[in-house]
Amino acid sequence: MSLDATFTALADPTRRGVVALLRARPYRAGELADKLGTSAPAMSKHLRVLRTSGLVEHASDGDDARAKIFSLRQKPFRELRDWLEQVERFWENQLDAFAAHAERTRGKKTSR
């Protein structure tokens, strides 16, 4: 999946709440709705976005084949982490270059 889909899915606070809960353990949709104070239809829409983006997956509950258990998928979060690490390295390099420049020019007066 693309980073765009990941960012779009995570832009909503309820979906970020779902991800936060699923970090601890898998949940049924109804449990997620209860914990986050949303209606079942609203949670269904949020879970659909998260599934489409690839962030979550579902499996049938062994006790009730109609019930779905939702859990996080690792791959899109690894891709997000890798992208964030690249951005972090860019800014570290920029700050290091600025610090080196400031150190070189410390005490020098500019003439105008």
C-alpha positions as CSV (number, residue, x, y, z in Angstrom):
1,M,0.0,0.0,0.0
2,S,1.1,3.6,-0.4
3,L,2.1,6.1,2.2
4,D,-0.7,8.3,0.9
5,A,-3.2,5.7,1.9
6,T,-1.6,5.3,5.3
7,F,-1.6,9.1,6.0
8,T,-5.2,9.4,4.8
9,A,-6.3,6.6,7.1
10,L,-4.4,8.0,10.1
11,A,-5.7,11.5,9.5
12,D,-8.8,10.8,11.5
13,P,-8.6,10.7,15.3
14,T,-11.1,7.8,15.6
15,R,-9.0,5.7,13.3
16,R,-5.8,6.6,15.2
17,G,-7.8,5.5,18.3
18,V,-8.5,2.2,16.7
19,V,-4.8,1.8,15.9
20,A,-3.9,2.6,19.5
21,L,-6.2,0.0,20.8
22,L,-5.1,-2.6,18.4
23,R,-1.5,-2.1,19.5
24,A,-2.4,-3.9,22.7
25,R,-4.4,-6.8,21.3
26,P,-7.0,-7.7,18.6
27,Y,-10.6,-6.6,19.0
28,R,-14.0,-7.2,17.6
29,A,-15.6,-4.2,15.8
30,G,-18.2,-3.9,18.5
31,E,-15.6,-3.7,21.2
32,L,-13.8,-1.0,19.3
33,A,-17.0,1.0,18.9
34,D,-17.7,0.7,22.6
35,K,-14.3,1.7,23.7
36,L,-14.2,4.7,21.3
37,G,-17.8,5.8,21.9
38,T,-18.9,5.5,18.3
39,S,-21.8,3.8,16.7
40,A,-21.4,0.4,15.0
41,P,-22.1,1.8,11.5
42,A,-19.5,4.6,12.1
43,M,-16.9,2.0,13.3
44,S,-17.6,-0.1,10.3
45,K,-16.8,2.8,8.0
46,H,-13.6,3.5,9.9
47,L,-12.5,-0.1,9.8
48,R,-13.2,-0.2,6.1
49,V,-10.8,2.7,5.5
50,L,-8.2,1.0,7.7
51,R,-8.6,-2.3,5.9
52,T,-8.5,-0.6,2.5
53,S,-5.3,1.2,3.4
54,G,-3.8,-2.1,4.6
55,L,-3.2,-1.0,8.2
56,V,-5.6,-3.6,9.7
57,E,-6.8,-7.0,8.7
58,H,-9.6,-9.2,10.1
59,A,-10.1,-12.9,10.7
60,S,-13.2,-14.8,11.7
61,D,-13.7,-15.5,15.4
62,G,-13.5,-19.2,16.0
63,D,-16.6,-19.0,18.3
64,D,-18.8,-17.1,15.8
65,A,-17.9,-17.2,12.1
66,R,-19.9,-14.0,11.5
67,A,-17.8,-12.0,14.0
68,K,-14.6,-10.5,12.8
69,I,-11.5,-10.0,14.9
70,F,-9.4,-7.0,13.8
71,S,-5.6,-6.7,14.2
72,L,-2.8,-4.5,12.9
73,R,-0.6,-5.4,10.0
74,Q,3.1,-4.7,10.4
75,K,4.1,-3.9,6.8
76,P,2.5,-0.5,6.3
77,F,3.8,0.6,9.7
78,R,7.3,-0.5,8.8
79,E,7.0,1.5,5.6
80,L,5.8,4.5,7.5
81,R,8.7,4.2,10.0
82,D,11.2,3.8,7.2
83,W,9.9,7.0,5.5
84,L,10.0,8.9,8.8
85,E,13.5,7.8,9.5
86,Q,14.5,9.2,6.1
87,V,12.9,12.5,7.0
88,E,14.6,12.5,10.4
89,R,18.0,11.8,8.8
90,F,17.5,14.7,6.4
91,W,16.7,17.1,9.2
92,E,19.6,15.8,11.3
93,N,22.0,16.5,8.4
94,Q,20.5,20.0,7.9
95,L,20.9,20.8,11.6
96,D,24.5,19.4,11.7
97,A,25.3,21.5,8.7
98,F,23.8,24.6,10.4
99,A,25.7,23.9,13.6
100,A,29.0,23.5,11.7
101,H,28.3,26.8,9.8
102,A,27.5,28.6,13.1
103,E,30.7,27.2,14.7
104,R,32.8,28.3,11.7
105,T,31.3,31.8,11.7
106,R,31.2,32.3,15.4
107,G,33.0,35.5,16.3
108,K,33.3,36.7,12.7
109,K,31.6,40.0,12.0
110,T,29.9,40.6,8.8
111,S,30.6,43.8,7.1
112,R,27.8,45.7,5.3
